[in-house]
Amino acid sequence: MTDQQGVSTVARRELWFLDALACFHVAHDDGQDGITLFEAAAPYGTSPPLHVHHTEDEAFYVLEGELRIQAGDAEVRLRAGQAALGPAGVPHTYRVESRGGARWLNITTHGDFEGFARALSRPAERSELPPPQGKPTPRQLQLMAAAARPYGIELVGPPLEE
């Protein structure tokens, strides 16, 4: 949607993506540079499998709570107002470390992460975290890995533990 001055505004649509409440504030197709601005909120302990984005960097900016980010051999803890990068081609993941959960922004380009997230999401039934799915089974991990491949994302290891 575009206002009278040509500024693009995006209708907010919340999704349940794995154990997170997610919203694409700026979608890949909204602009010419292919930027995606994705907001996520997730409960304590949430951590996706270690993965590689082969086509795009993934930036994290924490709004509330604390995330532990692992990228390659480096690990950092981020609190509100702090950022880190999961570079393209480098295995990375995160874990929500704050007991009250966390809320953060992801910024990517090329649309691959966005496509993957949308493929695994469902419309949020309400504006809150989805019912917890728990640790994925080996079969669920196989299905997630198969869904990730067309988007240049490869699962290469387990989620972060305590």
C-alpha positions in Angstrom: 0.0 0.0 0.0 1.4 3.5 -0.9 0.4 6.8 0.6 0.0 10.1 -1.3 3.7 10.9 -1.0 4.7 7.5 -2.5 5.8 6.1 0.9 5.1 2.4 1.1 3.3 1.1 4.2 2.8 -2.5 4.9 -0.4 -4.0 6.5 0.6 -5.7 9.7 -0.2 -9.5 9.5 0.9 -11.7 12.3 1.9 -15.2 11.8 2.9 -18.2 14.0 6.3 -19.3 12.8 7.5 -22.4 14.8 7.2 -21.2 18.4 7.3 -17.5 17.6 4.8 -14.8 16.9 6.1 -13.1 13.8 5.3 -10.2 11.6 6.8 -9.0 8.3 6.8 -5.2 8.7 8.6 -4.8 5.3 8.3 -7.7 2.8 10.9 -8.5 0.2 8.5 -7.4 -2.7 7.6 -4.1 -1.1 10.7 -2.2 -2.3 13.4 -2.4 -5.0 16.2 -3.6 -2.8 14.5 -6.7 -1.6 14.9 -5.9 2.1 12.8 -7.9 4.6 12.2 -6.6 8.1 10.8 -9.4 10.2 9.8 -9.0 13.9 9.7 -12.1 16.2 8.7 -12.8 19.7 9.5 -16.1 21.3 9.5 -17.8 24.7 12.5 -18.7 26.8 14.6 -21.5 25.4 13.5 -21.1 21.8 16.3 -22.1 19.4 16.2 -23.2 15.8 18.6 -25.8 14.4 22.0 -24.5 13.5 21.7 -23.4 9.9 23.3 -21.7 7.0 21.8 -19.1 4.7 23.7 -19.5 1.4 22.3 -16.4 -0.3 21.8 -13.7 2.4 23.1 -12.3 5.6 20.7 -12.3 8.6 20.9 -9.3 11.0 19.4 -9.6 14.5 18.4 -6.5 16.5 17.0 -7.1 20.0 14.0 -5.0 21.1 13.3 -6.8 24.5 14.9 -9.6 26.4 18.1 -11.4 25.6 19.3 -13.6 22.7 22.4 -15.7 22.6 23.7 -15.7 19.0 26.2 -18.3 17.7 27.8 -17.6 14.3 30.6 -19.8 13.3 32.9 -20.2 16.3 31.7 -16.9 17.9 29.0 -16.6 20.5 27.5 -13.4 21.8 24.7 -12.4 24.1 22.5 -9.5 23.0 20.2 -7.4 25.0 17.8 -4.6 24.0 19.4 -2.1 21.6 22.2 -4.6 20.5 22.7 -6.2 17.2 24.7 -9.0 15.6 25.1 -10.5 12.1 24.7 -14.1 10.9 26.8 -13.8 7.7 25.8 -15.7 4.5 27.6 -19.0 4.3 28.3 -19.1 8.1 26.4 -21.6 10.3 24.4 -19.7 12.9 21.5 -19.9 15.3 20.1 -18.2 18.4 18.5 -19.0 21.7 16.1 -16.9 23.8 17.9 -16.6 27.1 15.5 -14.3 29.0 12.9 -16.0 31.2 10.2 -13.7 30.0 11.0 -14.4 26.4 12.4 -12.0 23.8 11.4 -9.8 20.9 13.7 -8.9 18.1 14.0 -7.8 14.5 15.6 -9.8 11.6 16.7 -8.0 8.5 17.6 -9.9 5.4 17.7 -9.4 1.6 17.0 -11.6 -1.4 13.7 -12.9 0.1 14.9 -16.4 0.8 14.5 -16.3 4.6 11.2 -14.6 4.2 10.0 -17.3 1.7 11.1 -20.1 4.1 9.4 -18.4 7.1 6.2 -17.9 5.2 6.2 -21.5 4.0 6.4 -22.8 7.5 4.1 -20.2 9.1 0.3 -20.2 9.7 -1.9 -17.1 10.3 -1.8 -16.2 14.0 -5.2 -17.0 15.6 -4.6 -14.2 18.1 -1.9 -11.6 18.8 0.2 -13.8 21.2 2.7 -16.6 21.1 1.5 -19.9 19.5 0.9 -23.0 21.6 4.4 -24.5 22.2 5.4 -27.1 19.7 8.2 -28.5 21.8 11.5 -30.0 20.5 11.1 -31.2 16.9 11.1 -34.9 16.2 13.7 -36.3 13.7 10.9 -36.5 11.1 9.9 -32.9 11.7 13.6 -31.8 11.3 13.7 -33.8 8.0 10.6 -32.0 6.7 12.0 -28.6 7.9 15.3 -29.3 6.1 13.4 -30.2 2.9 11.3 -27.0 3.1 14.5 -24.9 3.7 16.5 -26.2 0.7 14.6 -24.3 -2.1 15.3 -21.1 -0.1 19.1 -21.6 0.0 18.9 -22.5 3.7 20.6 -25.7 5.0 20.2 -27.2 8.5 23.6 -28.2 9.7 23.3 -28.9 13.4 21.2 -28.9 16.6 19.6 -26.0 18.3 21.6 -24.3 21.2 21.1 -25.9 24.6 21.4 -24.2 28.0 
